Amino acid sequence: MSRPLRWALLGTARINRLLIPAIRSSPRSTVVAVASRDLARAQAYATEWKIDRAVGSYEELLDAADIDIVYIPLPNSLHAEWCIRAVEREKHVLCEKPLALTAADVDRIAAAASTRDRTVAEGFMYRHHAQTARVSELVENGAIGRLRMILGGFTYPQSRAADVRLEPALGGGCLWDVGCYPVSFAQYVGGAPPVRVSGWKQAGPTGVDEAFAGTLTYQNGVVCQFHAGFRAAYQTVLRLIGTDGVLDVERPFRPGPLETLRLQRGSSVEQIVVEGSPAFLDEVIDMEDAALGIRPARITLAESRLHAATIEALHRAATERRDVEM
């Protein structure tokens, strides 16, 4: 490669503070620009993070010829629109989860990406970590016998009154924000597509779900039960229960460089230590490989489509208070 891949940030969201160091730690990448609809905000952000170029328009940023990859951390409802606009301007895209709020929008993104021969990948950082690969390997190799039940959860206290996560029009709500993590992990290790879902939600003052609980039944008989919320203490949990054992993952969705899995089989308990890369680095490497044509992105658009369709079905089940067939 004659030069580093040039990344641009389409927005100044807080999540950028985790991605920028990861991009800069890779010799194959560099951050060259940041955009905001407020030029002064973009300029202040560029100064803070030592980014060379600040742009006061998303469109202007996408029109730049010297950008290879665009990272999109915008509110959920804007993801599909700006993914499509970016690939139409010949950019590869890493879009923060969820990629889109409907399966139909994922189809639109996939069609645009195929037409322009560009990669669009959904930003689930945990999927690129060594811990996730180790969990999948243990399940596939029968460490807990045959997988039967998945228990997952992600809660935290959402204290910012004006946060976009509380805006219905912007795709807010705890299911899309954090409930998507246990759903996504279950889809990854479940071994089959879901065939039926049920859900319960509790709405807050703005109308978005501030608490959600759901059940997913998979084609192979595996069942996932999960919860998510904005009004409970911070907690992440993932437990995989099989016919012969139980695997507990203490930090499933934001793993660090050193994690420990707990594998119990009868009265025997084994601590499995997993070493991984710094946060978000493997996600950046995956995007680099895809942009350079080395290998496809790990999270496929087919997987993202199933994810969006499952979340849609869960919302419908909770709203209509009935099981929904997939």
C-alpha positions as CSV (number, residue, x, y, z in Angstrom):
1,M,0.0,0.0,0.0
2,S,1.5,3.3,-1.1
3,R,-0.3,5.5,1.4
4,P,-2.5,5.1,4.5
5,L,-6.3,4.8,4.1
6,R,-7.9,8.2,4.7
7,W,-10.8,8.2,7.2
8,A,-13.3,10.9,7.7
9,L,-15.8,11.3,10.6
10,L,-19.4,12.2,9.6
11,G,-20.3,13.8,12.9
12,T,-18.7,14.6,16.3
13,A,-20.4,12.0,18.4
14,R,-18.9,10.9,21.7
15,I,-18.1,7.4,20.4
16,N,-15.5,9.0,18.1
17,R,-13.2,9.3,21.1
18,L,-12.8,5.5,21.1
19,L,-12.4,5.1,17.4
20,I,-9.9,7.9,16.6
21,P,-7.1,6.3,18.8
22,A,-7.7,2.9,17.1
23,I,-7.5,4.4,13.6
24,R,-4.3,6.3,14.5
25,S,-2.7,3.2,16.1
26,S,-2.9,1.4,12.7
27,P,-0.1,2.1,10.2
28,R,-2.5,1.6,7.4
29,S,-4.9,4.4,8.4
30,T,-5.1,8.1,9.2
31,V,-7.9,10.5,10.2
32,V,-8.0,13.4,7.7
33,A,-11.3,15.2,8.2
34,V,-14.4,15.7,10.4
35,A,-17.8,17.1,9.5
36,S,-20.6,18.8,11.5
37,R,-23.6,20.8,10.3
38,D,-22.1,23.5,12.5
39,L,-18.8,24.6,11.1
40,A,-17.6,26.2,14.3
41,R,-18.3,22.9,16.1
42,A,-16.4,20.9,13.5
43,Q,-13.4,23.4,13.8
44,A,-13.4,23.1,17.6
45,Y,-13.5,19.3,17.3
46,A,-10.7,19.2,14.8
47,T,-8.6,21.4,17.0
48,E,-9.3,19.2,20.1
49,W,-8.4,16.0,18.2
50,K,-5.7,17.4,16.0
51,I,-7.5,16.6,12.7
52,D,-6.3,18.6,9.7
53,R,-9.7,19.4,8.1
54,A,-13.0,20.6,9.5
55,V,-16.1,20.7,7.2
56,G,-19.4,22.4,7.9
57,S,-21.5,20.1,5.7
58,Y,-21.9,16.3,5.5
59,E,-22.4,16.6,1.7
60,E,-19.2,18.6,1.3
61,L,-17.3,16.0,3.2
62,L,-18.6,13.2,1.0
63,D,-17.8,15.1,-2.2
64,A,-14.1,15.2,-1.2
65,A,-12.0,13.0,-3.5
66,D,-9.2,12.3,-0.9
67,I,-11.3,10.2,1.5
68,D,-11.4,6.4,1.4
69,I,-13.5,5.5,4.4
70,V,-16.3,7.3,6.2
71,Y,-17.3,6.5,9.8
72,I,-20.9,7.3,10.6
73,P,-21.8,7.8,14.3
74,L,-25.0,9.8,13.6
75,P,-28.4,9.2,15.3
76,N,-29.9,5.8,14.3
77,S,-32.6,7.2,12.0
78,L,-29.9,8.8,9.8
79,H,-27.7,5.8,9.3
80,A,-29.3,4.4,6.1
81,E,-29.5,7.7,4.4
82,W,-25.9,8.7,4.9
83,C,-24.6,5.2,4.3
84,I,-26.2,5.3,0.9
85,R,-25.0,8.8,0.1
86,A,-21.5,7.9,1.1
87,V,-21.2,4.8,-1.1
88,E,-22.8,6.7,-4.0
89,R,-19.7,9.0,-3.7
90,E,-17.4,6.0,-3.9
91,K,-16.6,5.8,-0.1
92,H,-16.4,2.7,2.0
93,V,-18.4,3.0,5.2
94,L,-18.1,1.9,8.8
95,C,-21.5,2.7,10.4
96,E,-22.1,2.6,14.1
97,K,-24.7,0.1,15.1
98,P,-27.5,-0.3,14.3
99,L,-26.8,-0.2,10.6
100,A,-30.5,0.6,9.9
101,L,-33.8,0.5,11.6
102,T,-35.5,-1.7,9.1
103,A,-34.5,-4.7,7.0
104,A,-35.8,-2.8,3.9
105,D,-33.2,-0.1,4.6
106,V,-30.5,-2.6,4.9
107,D,-31.6,-3.9,1.4
108,R,-31.3,-0.3,0.1
109,I,-27.8,0.0,1.5
110,A,-26.8,-3.4,0.1
111,A,-28.0,-2.4,-3.4
112,A,-26.1,0.8,-3.3
113,A,-22.9,-0.8,-2.0
114,S,-23.1,-3.5,-4.7
115,T,-23.6,-1.0,-7.5
116,R,-20.6,1.0,-6.4
117,D,-18.5,-2.0,-5.3
118,R,-18.0,-0.5,-1.9
119,T,-18.0,-2.1,1.6
120,V,-20.5,-1.1,4.2
121,A,-20.0,-2.7,7.7
122,E,-22.0,-2.4,10.9
123,G,-20.0,-1.3,13.9
124,F,-20.3,-3.9,16.5
125,M,-16.9,-3.7,18.1
126,Y,-17.2,-6.8,20.2
127,R,-17.6,-9.0,17.1
128,H,-13.9,-8.4,16.2
129,H,-12.5,-9.2,19.6
130,A,-10.6,-12.4,20.4
131,Q,-13.0,-13.1,23.3
132,T,-16.0,-13.4,20.9
133,A,-14.1,-15.8,18.7
134,R,-13.1,-17.8,21.7
135,V,-16.8,-18.0,22.9
136,S,-17.9,-19.2,19.5
137,E,-15.1,-21.8,19.3
138,L,-16.0,-23.2,22.8
139,V,-19.7,-23.5,21.8
140,E,-18.9,-25.1,18.4
141,N,-16.5,-27.5,20.0
142,G,-19.0,-28.7,22.5
143,A,-17.5,-27.2,25.7
144,I,-21.0,-26.9,27.2
145,G,-22.5,-29.7,25.2
146,R,-25.4,-28.8,23.0
147,L,-26.4,-25.1,23.4
148,R,-29.9,-24.8,24.7
149,M,-30.3,-21.3,26.3
150,I,-28.8,-17.9,26.0
151,L,-29.3,-15.2,28.7
152,G,-28.2,-11.7,28.0
153,G,-28.6,-8.2,29.2
154,F,-27.3,-4.6,29.0
155,T,-28.5,-1.8,31.2
156,Y,-27.2,1.6,32.3
157,P,-28.7,4.8,33.7
158,Q,-29.4,7.3,30.9
159,S,-29.2,10.6,32.7
160,R,-28.9,13.1,29.8
161,A,-32.4,14.6,29.4
162,A,-31.8,15.8,25.8
163,D,-30.0,12.7,24.6
164,V,-30.8,11.5,21.1
165,R,-31.5,8.1,22.6
166,L,-34.7,9.4,24.1
167,E,-36.0,10.8,20.7
168,P,-38.5,8.6,18.9
169,A,-37.9,10.3,15.6
170,L,-34.2,9.6,15.8
171,G,-34.6,5.8,16.4
172,G,-34.2,6.1,20.2
173,G,-35.0,3.6,22.9
174,C,-33.0,1.1,24.9
175,L,-33.6,-1.9,22.5
176,W,-31.9,-0.2,19.6
177,D,-29.2,1.4,21.8
178,V,-28.1,-1.5,24.1
179,G,-30.6,-4.4,23.7
180,C,-29.2,-4.9,20.2
181,Y,-26.0,-6.2,21.8
182,P,-27.4,-9.4,23.4
183,V,-29.7,-9.9,20.4
184,S,-26.7,-9.6,18.1
185,F,-24.5,-11.9,20.2
186,A,-27.3,-14.5,20.3
187,Q,-27.7,-14.3,16.5
188,Y,-24.0,-15.0,16.2
189,V,-23.7,-18.1,18.4
190,G,-27.3,-19.4,18.2
191,G,-26.6,-21.6,15.2
192,A,-29.8,-21.0,13.4
193,P,-32.2,-18.1,12.4
194,P,-34.9,-17.0,14.8
195,V,-38.4,-18.3,14.0
196,R,-40.5,-16.5,16.8
197,V,-40.0,-13.6,19.1
198,S,-41.9,-12.1,22.0
199,G,-41.3,-8.8,23.8
200,W,-42.3,-6.5,26.6
201,K,-41.4,-2.8,26.9
202,Q,-41.9,0.1,29.3
203,A,-42.1,3.6,27.7
204,G,-40.6,6.7,29.2
205,P,-41.9,10.3,29.0
206,T,-40.8,10.8,25.4
207,G,-42.4,7.5,24.2
208,V,-39.3,5.5,23.6
209,D,-38.7,2.2,25.4
210,E,-36.7,2.7,28.5
211,A,-37.0,-0.9,29.6
212,F,-37.3,-3.9,27.3
213,A,-37.3,-7.7,27.8
214,G,-37.6,-10.3,25.0
215,T,-37.5,-13.9,24.1
216,L,-36.2,-15.3,20.8
217,T,-36.8,-18.9,19.7
218,Y,-34.4,-20.3,17.1
219,Q,-35.1,-22.8,14.4
220,N,-32.8,-25.4,16.2
221,G,-34.7,-25.0,19.5
222,V,-32.2,-22.7,21.2
223,V,-33.9,-20.0,23.2
224,C,-32.6,-16.5,24.1
225,Q,-34.0,-14.4,26.9
226,F,-32.6,-10.9,27.2
227,H,-33.2,-7.5,28.9
228,A,-32.2,-3.9,28.3
229,G,-32.8,-0.6,30.0
230,F,-32.0,3.0,30.6
231,R,-33.2,3.1,34.2
232,A,-31.1,0.5,35.9
233,A,-27.5,0.3,37.1
234,Y,-24.8,-0.4,34.6
235,Q,-24.6,-4.2,33.9
236,T,-23.7,-6.4,31.0
237,V,-24.3,-10.1,31.1
238,L,-24.1,-13.1,28.8
239,R,-24.6,-16.7,29.9
240,L,-24.7,-19.7,27.5
241,I,-26.3,-22.8,28.9
242,G,-25.8,-26.1,27.3
243,T,-26.7,-29.7,28.0
244,D,-23.3,-30.3,29.8
245,G,-22.2,-27.0,31.1
246,V,-22.5,-23.2,31.4
247,L,-20.3,-20.5,29.9
248,D,-20.3,-17.0,31.6
249,V,-19.0,-13.9,29.8
250,E,-18.5,-11.0,32.2
251,R,-17.8,-8.3,29.7
252,P,-19.4,-9.5,26.4
253,F,-20.1,-6.3,24.6
254,R,-17.1,-4.0,25.4
255,P,-14.2,-6.4,26.1
256,G,-10.8,-5.1,26.9
257,P,-7.2,-6.4,26.3
258,L,-7.5,-9.1,28.9
259,E,-10.8,-10.9,29.7
260,T,-11.7,-14.1,31.6
261,L,-14.4,-16.6,30.7
262,R,-16.0,-18.9,33.3
263,L,-16.7,-22.4,32.2
264,Q,-18.6,-24.7,34.5
265,R,-19.2,-28.4,33.9
266,G,-20.8,-30.1,36.9
267,S,-18.7,-29.2,39.9
268,S,-15.7,-28.3,37.8
269,V,-15.0,-24.6,37.1
270,E,-12.4,-23.4,34.7
271,Q,-11.2,-19.8,34.2
272,I,-10.3,-19.2,30.6
273,V,-8.1,-16.1,30.0
274,V,-8.4,-14.4,26.6
275,E,-5.9,-11.8,25.4
276,G,-7.2,-9.3,22.8
277,S,-6.3,-6.1,21.1
278,P,-7.0,-2.6,22.4
279,A,-10.6,-1.4,22.0
280,F,-11.8,-0.9,18.4
281,L,-8.4,-1.8,16.8
282,D,-9.6,-5.1,15.4
283,E,-12.7,-3.4,14.0
284,V,-10.5,-0.9,12.2
285,I,-8.3,-3.7,10.9
286,D,-11.3,-5.5,9.5
287,M,-12.5,-2.4,7.7
288,E,-9.0,-1.8,6.3
289,D,-8.8,-5.4,5.0
290,A,-12.2,-5.0,3.3
291,A,-11.4,-1.6,1.7
292,L,-8.1,-3.0,0.4
293,G,-9.8,-6.0,-1.1
294,I,-7.9,-8.5,1.2
295,R,-11.1,-10.1,2.6
296,P,-14.8,-9.2,3.1
297,A,-15.9,-7.5,6.2
298,R,-16.6,-9.9,9.1
299,I,-20.1,-8.5,9.7
300,T,-21.9,-9.1,6.4
301,L,-24.9,-7.1,5.2
302,A,-26.9,-10.4,5.3
303,E,-26.2,-10.6,9.1
304,S,-27.1,-6.9,9.5
305,R,-30.4,-7.5,7.7
306,L,-31.4,-10.4,10.0
307,H,-30.4,-8.2,13.0
308,A,-32.6,-5.3,11.8
309,A,-35.5,-7.7,11.0
310,T,-35.3,-9.3,14.5
311,I,-35.3,-6.0,16.3
312,E,-38.3,-4.9,14.2
313,A,-40.1,-8.0,15.1
314,L,-39.3,-7.6,18.8
315,H,-40.8,-4.0,18.8
316,R,-43.9,-5.3,17.0
317,A,-44.3,-8.1,19.5
318,A,-44.0,-5.7,22.4
319,T,-46.4,-3.2,20.9
320,E,-49.0,-5.7,19.8
321,R,-48.5,-7.9,22.9
322,R,-48.3,-11.1,21.0
323,D,-45.7,-13.5,19.6
324,V,-44.4,-12.6,16.2
325,E,-43.3,-15.2,13.7
326,M,-40.2,-14.4,11.7
